[in-house]
Amino acid sequence: MKYISVKEVGEKWKISDRRIRVLCNEGRVEGAIKIGRNWSIPADAIKPVDARKTTRKNYIGLEYDFSYIDSLKEAIDRLRPFSKRLAKSLHDKLIVEWTYNSNAIEGNTLTMSETRVVLEGNTIGGKSMIEHLEVINHREAILLIDDLVSNKEPLSEWNIKNIHALILKEIDNENAGKYRTENVVISGAKHIPPKHYEISYLMQKLIAEYQNEWQKYHPVVRAILLHGEFVKIHPFIDGNGRTARLLLNFELMKNGYTPIIIKNENQAQYYEVLDLAHTMMNYGPFIKLVANLIIESKKLWLSVLE
């Protein structure tokens, strides 16, 4: 890949060097690399959408009283730091249950116990290699999310593509980490995703909205909007649901909340509230679903920690 300087990019995009450095620091220039105090930018990098010119969306149902959830968070925070043994135990449990449920929602037939066995490095007779890879890949994607949160990495298209690349690793290498180049429909949903040629622009706009307009919302609302608006764009040919649930927990964890697990048994309700958000811009039912799962998650953590 050919890289060019900030000055060369400035001349190409017709914006100031200072503005380009700001965009790079915000993680909005895909593939930009910082070497010392200077940035190297891919020659084919796409100019980010100007967040100052984004059109406000009229979301419905974002009002929710998060005081109880925040009180549970504060109770957990008072018990930090956790012992290494307990932290590992909770993390291992999370990986198994998160991986099982997220994959099961997408049609993977491995049971919870079989998922645990695969994560331990074993194979299950009668199950496809793809189902095994979906388990292994999902764990790797969770570990990437952990790293992004630990290193305080900003959300960017680059990181979203890296997460997705792990989800489809060795399953569909041709499309792993790459936006779709064809149009799609979602079975059972009223919402029809945008045309493939709109994706690059819409993803830039999503990141700009996340970094600017959504900052006034509660972190839980931001996490839900990130999940919902990402899936609405449906940028990849496959793996959008798993990636969206990873992004939701990325935003929760980044803000100190325990991750949640959207269970396979709640699949019908989950799809219903998502479609309502996509077609009517009404996020109220989705927020209630996630809020209940956060309360459940925090109560579980408190029961173990206290």
Residue pairs with C-beta under 8 A, 6 or more apart in sequence:
1 31
1 42
1 43
2 42
2 43
2 44
3 33
3 40
3 41
3 42
3 43
4 12
4 40
4 41
4 42
4 43
5 38
5 39
5 40
5 41
6 17
6 20
6 21
6 24
6 38
6 39
6 41
7 17
9 20
9 41
9 45
10 16
10 17
10 19
10 20
13 20
13 47
15 47
20 29
20 39
20 41
21 39
23 29
23 48
24 32
24 34
24 39
24 41
26 154
26 156
26 211
27 153
27 154
27 155
27 156
27 158
27 159
27 207
28 48
28 156
28 157
28 204
28 207
28 208
28 211
29 39
29 41
29 45
29 48
30 42
30 45
30 46
30 156
30 157
30 158
30 161
31 41
31 42
31 45
31 158
32 39
32 40
32 41
32 42
32 45
33 39
33 40
33 41
34 40
46 200
46 204
48 204
48 207
48 208
49 201
49 204
49 205
49 208
50 208
51 208
51 209
51 211
51 212
54 205
54 208
54 209
54 212
54 213
56 213
57 209
57 281
58 281
59 225
59 281
59 283
60 280
60 281
60 282
60 283
60 284
61 282
61 283
61 284
61 285
61 287
62 217
62 221
62 283
62 284
62 287
63 284
64 218
64 220
64 221
64 284
64 287
64 288
64 291
66 218
66 220
66 291
68 295
69 220
69 257
69 291
69 294
69 295
69 298
72 295
72 298
72 299
72 302
73 256
73 257
73 258
73 298
75 298
75 302
76 258
76 298
76 301
76 302
76 305
77 256
79 302
79 305
79 306
82 90
82 305
86 304
86 305
90 301
90 304
94 142
94 259
94 261
95 119
95 139
95 142
96 112
96 115
96 116
96 119
97 112
97 261
98 138
98 142
98 245
98 249
98 259
98 261
99 115
99 119
99 135
99 138
99 139
99 142
100 110
100 111
100 112
100 115
100 264
101 261
101 262
101 263
101 264
102 138
102 241
102 242
102 245
102 246
102 261
102 262
103 110
103 115
103 131
103 134
103 135
103 138
103 242
104 110
104 264
105 241
105 262
105 264
105 267
105 270
106 134
106 241
106 242
108 131
108 134
108 135
109 127
109 131
110 118
110 124
110 127
110 131
110 132
110 135
114 124
114 127
115 135
117 124
118 124
118 132
118 135
118 136
119 135
119 136
119 139
123 132
124 132
130 171
133 169
133 170
133 171
134 167
134 171
137 166
137 167
137 168
137 169
137 170
137 171
138 167
138 242
140 166
140 169
141 163
141 166
141 167
141 242
141 243
141 246
142 246
144 162
144 163
144 166
145 163
145 246
145 249
145 250
145 253
146 253
147 153
148 159
148 250
148 254
149 250
149 253
149 254
152 254
153 159
154 211
155 207
155 210
155 211
155 226
155 247
155 250
155 251
156 207
157 203
157 204
157 207
160 203
160 230
160 243
160 247
161 177
161 178
162 177
163 243
163 246
163 247
164 176
164 177
164 236
164 239
164 243
165 176
165 177
166 176
167 176
167 239
167 242
167 243
168 175
168 176
168 177
168 236
168 238
168 239
169 176
172 237
172 238
175 236
175 237
175 238
178 236
179 196
179 199
179 200
179 203
179 235
179 236
180 196
180 199
180 234
180 235
180 236
180 237
181 196
182 196
182 237
183 193
183 195
183 196
184 193
184 234
184 237
185 192
185 193
186 192
186 193
186 234
188 271
189 271
189 274
189 275
189 278
190 275
190 278
190 279
191 232
191 275
191 278
191 279
193 232
193 233
193 234
194 202
194 233
194 234
199 233
199 235
202 233
202 235
203 233
203 235
206 229
206 230
206 233
209 229
210 222
210 225
210 226
214 221
214 222
214 225
214 226
215 222
217 225
219 251
219 252
219 254
219 255
219 257
220 252
220 257
220 287
220 290
220 291
220 294
221 283
221 287
222 251
223 247
223 248
223 249
223 250
223 251
223 252
223 255
223 257
223 290
224 248
224 283
224 286
224 287
224 290
225 283
226 247
226 248
226 251
227 244
227 245
227 247
227 248
228 244
228 274
228 277
228 278
228 283
228 286
230 240
230 243
230 244
230 247
231 240
231 241
231 244
231 274
231 278
232 277
232 278
234 240
236 243
245 262
248 260
248 290
249 259
249 260
252 258
252 259
252 260
252 294
253 259
257 294
257 298
258 294
258 297
258 298
258 301
259 297
260 290
260 293
260 294
260 296
260 297
261 293
261 297
262 270
262 289
262 290
262 293
266 289
269 289
270 289
272 285
273 285
273 286
273 289
274 286
276 282
276 285
276 286
277 283
277 285
277 286
